[in-house]
Amino acid sequence: MSAANDAFVGEALKLVENAEKKGIKIRIMGAVAIRLHATRMLEQSQTLKRNITDIDFVGYSKQKDKIGELLTQAGYDELKPSITPGLLVNRMIFMGNKDPSKHIDIFLDQLQMCHTIDYKDRLDLDYPTVSLAHLVLQKMQIVRINEKDIKDTLVLLLEHEVGKGDKETVNADLIAKTMSDDWGFYYTVTTNLNKIRGFMSTYNVAEADKAVINKRLDTLLAAIESHPKSFGWKMRAKVGTKKKWYNEVEEVERAAHLSEINENNSGDVPPN
């Protein structure tokens, strides 16, 4: 792992540990969480390696003020939009006050992107990251999925069993239940899981590893398909993709906000 990646991982772990001592629940998501959970394949494969550029956490909205204090004491400034105050209702963004290249995003209660992942009362499923099932959902809920999210899911599925429970296991029941009343979420996730099979040859995944990943994909997809679906899910399934089944995600959200900060301050704006 590069020195820069080491620094991001170390900082994330330190913040979670400090938060825990203060009774504050935050858990690591994103690239840092993948790094912590999937070491073997990332270290062995040059193709799958990528740089970490920021730290993502999820926390509880009821502890928002305490989270802000924690990050402020750790040397971060919170970025608050003045023009569009509703922009960050369920999200806090911080920047290192001595090192502007240090970015931290904290999502509160939910991750709202193409689909919504609910974290209320679920942060004790794992430590110091969110559960493996939630990491898979975070990657697979992206409608216009990109290469890094495919890679991240590949390494997670190679290094962890798919089954029941959360301890170093991708909890298939949690994933299946999450989508049992939301056909759109189900459609995006199952579509992306099936895409993974085709990408393994692109990344030169060894045949033995392909077999492991394919078996775990089969197990996960079977659990999703067999889980009882709600009446609303069944009705929405009849409409299918004729109606948009996902939320549009504004990729320029942070860029627009940081531009506003730049207009109001003389300091440099960090790159996205």
VEXDREN-2710 file (C-alpha; in Angstrom, 1 decimal):
% VEXDREN-2710
k/r/px/py/pz
1/MET/0.0/0.0/0.0
2/SER/1.3/3.5/-0.9
3/ALA/2.3/6.0/1.8
4/ALA/-0.7/8.2/0.9
5/ASN/-3.1/5.2/1.2
6/ASP/-1.5/4.3/4.5
7/ALA/-2.1/7.8/5.8
8/PHE/-5.8/7.8/4.9
9/VAL/-6.3/4.4/6.5
10/GLY/-4.4/5.4/9.6
11/GLU/-6.4/8.6/9.9
12/ALA/-9.7/6.9/9.5
13/LEU/-8.9/4.3/12.2
14/LYS/-7.7/7.0/14.6
15/LEU/-10.9/9.0/14.1
16/VAL/-13.2/5.9/14.7
17/GLU/-11.2/4.9/17.8
18/ASN/-11.4/8.5/19.2
19/ALA/-15.1/8.6/18.4
20/GLU/-15.8/5.3/20.2
21/LYS/-14.0/6.5/23.3
22/LYS/-16.4/9.5/23.4
23/GLY/-19.5/7.3/22.8
24/ILE/-19.9/8.6/19.2
25/LYS/-20.8/6.0/16.5
26/ILE/-19.1/6.5/13.2
27/ARG/-18.1/3.7/10.8
28/ILE/-15.8/3.7/7.7
29/MET/-17.2/3.3/4.3
30/GLY/-15.8/3.5/0.8
31/ALA/-12.3/2.9/-0.4
32/VAL/-10.7/2.8/3.1
33/ALA/-13.2/0.2/4.2
34/ILE/-12.4/-1.9/1.2
35/ARG/-8.7/-1.6/1.9
36/LEU/-9.3/-2.8/5.5
37/HIS/-11.4/-5.8/4.5
38/ALA/-9.7/-6.9/1.3
39/THR/-6.0/-7.0/1.5
40/ARG/-4.8/-10.2/-0.3
41/MET/-6.1/-9.6/-3.8
42/LEU/-5.3/-5.8/-3.7
43/GLU/-1.7/-6.5/-2.7
44/GLN/-1.3/-9.3/-5.3
45/SER/-2.9/-7.5/-8.3
46/GLN/-1.5/-4.4/-9.9
47/THR/-4.6/-4.2/-12.0
48/LEU/-6.9/-3.8/-9.0
49/LYS/-4.8/-1.3/-7.1
50/ARG/-6.1/2.3/-6.8
51/ASN/-5.3/5.4/-4.8
52/ILE/-7.5/6.5/-1.9
53/THR/-8.4/10.2/-2.2
54/ASP/-10.7/10.8/0.8
55/ILE/-12.4/9.2/3.8
56/ASP/-16.1/8.3/4.0
57/PHE/-18.0/7.7/7.2
58/VAL/-21.5/7.1/8.2
59/GLY/-22.9/8.3/11.6
60/TYR/-26.2/9.0/13.4
61/SER/-27.9/12.3/12.9
62/LYS/-28.7/12.5/16.6
63/GLN/-25.0/12.8/17.2
64/LYS/-24.4/15.4/14.5
65/ASP/-23.1/18.1/16.8
66/LYS/-20.8/15.6/18.6
67/ILE/-19.4/14.4/15.3
68/GLY/-18.7/18.0/14.3
69/GLU/-16.9/18.6/17.5
70/LEU/-14.8/15.4/17.1
71/LEU/-13.7/16.5/13.6
72/THR/-13.0/20.1/14.6
73/GLN/-10.8/18.9/17.5
74/ALA/-9.0/16.6/15.0
75/GLY/-8.0/19.6/12.8
76/TYR/-10.9/19.7/10.3
77/ASP/-13.2/22.5/9.2
78/GLU/-16.8/21.8/8.2
79/LEU/-17.9/23.2/4.9
80/LYS/-21.4/24.6/5.0
81/PRO/-23.2/25.9/2.0
82/SER/-24.8/29.4/2.5
83/ILE/-26.6/29.6/-0.9
84/THR/-28.3/26.2/-0.8
85/PRO/-28.5/25.2/2.9
86/GLY/-30.5/22.1/2.1
87/LEU/-27.7/20.6/0.0
88/LEU/-26.1/18.7/2.9
89/VAL/-29.2/17.8/5.0
90/ASN/-28.0/14.2/5.5
91/ARG/-24.3/14.8/4.9
92/MET/-21.4/16.7/6.5
93/ILE/-18.2/17.6/4.5
94/PHE/-14.9/18.4/6.2
95/MET/-11.5/19.7/5.0
96/GLY/-8.2/19.6/6.9
97/ASN/-7.5/23.1/8.1
98/LYS/-3.7/22.6/7.7
99/ASP/-3.9/20.2/4.8
100/PRO/-6.6/21.0/2.3
101/SER/-6.1/17.7/0.4
102/LYS/-7.7/15.9/3.4
103/HIS/-11.4/15.4/2.7
104/ILE/-13.9/13.7/4.9
105/ASP/-17.5/13.0/4.0
106/ILE/-19.9/11.9/6.8
107/PHE/-23.3/10.6/5.8
108/LEU/-26.0/10.7/8.5
109/ASP/-28.4/7.7/9.0
110/GLN/-28.6/7.0/5.3
111/LEU/-26.5/6.9/2.1
112/GLN/-28.8/8.5/-0.5
113/MET/-27.5/8.0/-4.0
114/CYS/-29.1/6.1/-6.8
115/HIS/-30.9/4.2/-4.0
116/THR/-31.1/4.7/-0.3
117/ILE/-29.2/2.5/2.2
118/ASP/-30.5/2.8/5.7
119/TYR/-28.0/2.7/8.5
120/LYS/-30.3/3.6/11.5
121/ASP/-29.4/1.3/14.4
122/ARG/-27.1/-0.7/12.2
123/LEU/-23.7/0.7/13.0
124/ASP/-22.9/-2.0/15.6
125/LEU/-23.0/-4.7/12.9
126/ASP/-19.3/-4.3/12.4
127/TYR/-16.3/-2.2/13.6
128/PRO/-14.4/-0.1/12.5
129/THR/-16.3/-0.3/9.1
130/VAL/-19.9/-0.7/8.1
131/SER/-20.9/-4.3/7.5
132/LEU/-19.6/-6.2/4.5
133/ALA/-23.2/-6.5/3.2
134/HIS/-23.6/-2.7/3.4
135/LEU/-20.3/-2.2/1.5
136/VAL/-21.5/-4.5/-1.3
137/LEU/-24.8/-2.6/-1.4
138/GLN/-23.0/0.7/-1.5
139/LYS/-21.1/-0.4/-4.6
140/MET/-23.9/-2.3/-6.3
141/GLN/-26.6/0.4/-6.0
142/ILE/-24.9/2.6/-8.6
143/VAL/-26.9/2.6/-11.8
144/ARG/-24.0/3.9/-14.0
145/ILE/-21.4/1.7/-12.3
146/ASN/-17.8/2.4/-12.9
147/GLU/-14.6/0.4/-12.9
148/LYS/-13.5/1.1/-9.4
149/ASP/-16.8/-0.1/-7.9
150/ILE/-16.6/-3.4/-9.9
151/LYS/-13.1/-3.9/-8.7
152/ASP/-14.0/-3.2/-5.0
153/THR/-16.9/-5.7/-5.2
154/LEU/-14.6/-8.3/-6.8
155/VAL/-12.1/-8.2/-4.0
156/LEU/-14.9/-8.3/-1.3
157/LEU/-16.5/-11.4/-2.8
158/LEU/-13.1/-13.1/-3.3
159/GLU/-12.0/-12.6/0.3
160/HIS/-15.2/-13.2/2.2
161/GLU/-17.9/-15.9/2.4
162/VAL/-21.5/-15.1/1.5
163/GLY/-23.8/-16.4/4.1
164/LYS/-25.5/-15.6/7.3
165/GLY/-24.2/-13.2/9.9
166/ASP/-21.9/-10.2/9.6
167/LYS/-18.5/-11.2/11.1
168/GLU/-16.2/-11.2/8.0
169/THR/-19.2/-12.5/6.0
170/VAL/-21.3/-10.9/3.4
171/ASN/-24.7/-11.2/5.0
172/ALA/-27.0/-12.4/2.1
173/ASP/-30.1/-12.2/4.2
174/LEU/-29.5/-8.5/5.0
175/ILE/-29.0/-7.7/1.3
176/ALA/-32.0/-9.7/0.2
177/LYS/-34.3/-8.2/2.9
178/THR/-33.1/-4.6/2.0
179/MET/-34.5/-5.0/-1.5
180/SER/-37.6/-7.1/-0.8
181/ASP/-39.9/-4.1/-1.0
182/ASP/-38.0/-2.0/-3.5
183/TRP/-38.0/-3.4/-7.0
184/GLY/-35.8/-0.6/-8.4
185/PHE/-33.1/-1.3/-5.8
186/TYR/-33.4/-5.0/-6.6
187/TYR/-33.1/-4.4/-10.3
188/THR/-30.0/-2.2/-10.1
189/VAL/-28.2/-4.5/-7.6
190/THR/-28.9/-7.8/-9.5
191/THR/-28.0/-6.2/-12.8
192/ASN/-24.6/-5.1/-11.4
193/LEU/-23.9/-8.4/-9.7
194/ASN/-24.4/-10.2/-13.0
195/LYS/-22.1/-7.7/-14.7
196/ILE/-19.2/-8.7/-12.4
197/ARG/-18.9/-12.1/-14.1
198/GLY/-18.0/-10.5/-17.4
199/PHE/-15.3/-8.2/-15.9
200/MET/-13.2/-10.9/-14.2
201/SER/-11.4/-11.7/-17.5
202/THR/-10.6/-8.0/-17.9
203/TYR/-8.7/-8.0/-14.7
204/ASN/-6.9/-11.3/-15.2
205/VAL/-8.5/-13.0/-12.2
206/ALA/-7.1/-16.4/-11.8
207/GLU/-9.4/-19.3/-12.8
208/ALA/-9.5/-20.7/-9.2
209/ASP/-10.5/-17.2/-7.9
210/LYS/-13.1/-16.9/-10.6
211/ALA/-14.7/-20.1/-9.4
212/VAL/-14.9/-18.8/-5.9
213/ILE/-16.4/-15.5/-6.9
214/ASN/-18.9/-17.1/-9.2
215/LYS/-20.0/-19.5/-6.5
216/ARG/-20.5/-16.6/-4.1
217/LEU/-22.4/-14.6/-6.7
218/ASP/-24.7/-17.6/-7.2
219/THR/-25.3/-17.8/-3.4
220/LEU/-26.0/-14.1/-3.1
221/LEU/-28.3/-14.0/-6.1
222/ALA/-30.2/-17.1/-5.0
223/ALA/-30.8/-15.5/-1.6
224/ILE/-32.1/-12.3/-3.2
225/GLU/-34.4/-14.1/-5.6
226/SER/-35.8/-16.5/-2.9
227/HIS/-36.6/-13.8/-0.3
228/PRO/-40.3/-13.0/-0.1
229/LYS/-41.2/-9.8/-1.9
230/SER/-43.8/-7.2/-0.8
231/PHE/-47.0/-6.5/-2.8
232/GLY/-45.5/-3.1/-3.7
233/TRP/-42.4/-4.8/-5.1
234/LYS/-44.5/-7.1/-7.3
235/MET/-46.6/-4.3/-8.6
236/ARG/-43.6/-2.2/-9.4
237/ALA/-41.9/-5.1/-11.2
238/LYS/-44.8/-5.2/-13.7
239/VAL/-43.9/-1.6/-14.8
240/GLY/-40.2/-2.5/-15.0
241/THR/-37.8/-0.1/-16.6
242/LYS/-40.5/1.8/-18.5
243/LYS/-40.5/4.1/-15.5
244/LYS/-37.3/5.4/-13.9
245/TRP/-36.4/3.1/-11.0
246/TYR/-33.6/5.1/-9.4
247/ASN/-32.6/8.6/-8.2
248/GLU/-30.4/10.9/-10.2
249/VAL/-27.1/11.6/-8.3
250/GLU/-25.6/15.1/-8.8
251/GLU/-21.9/14.4/-9.3
252/VAL/-21.2/18.1/-9.2
253/GLU/-22.6/18.5/-5.6
254/ARG/-19.2/18.9/-3.9
255/ALA/-17.6/20.9/-6.8
256/ALA/-20.5/23.4/-6.7
257/HIS/-20.2/23.7/-3.0
258/LEU/-16.4/24.1/-3.0
259/SER/-16.7/26.7/-5.7
260/GLU/-18.9/28.7/-3.4
261/ILE/-16.4/28.3/-0.5
262/ASN/-13.7/29.6/-2.8
263/GLU/-15.6/32.7/-3.7
264/ASN/-16.0/33.5/0.0
265/ASN/-12.5/32.7/1.2
266/SER/-9.0/33.5/0.0
267/GLY/-7.6/29.9/0.6
268/ASP/-7.1/27.4/-2.1
269/VAL/-9.9/25.0/-2.9
270/PRO/-8.8/21.3/-2.8
271/PRO/-9.2/19.1/-5.9
272/ASN/-12.2/16.8/-6.0
END
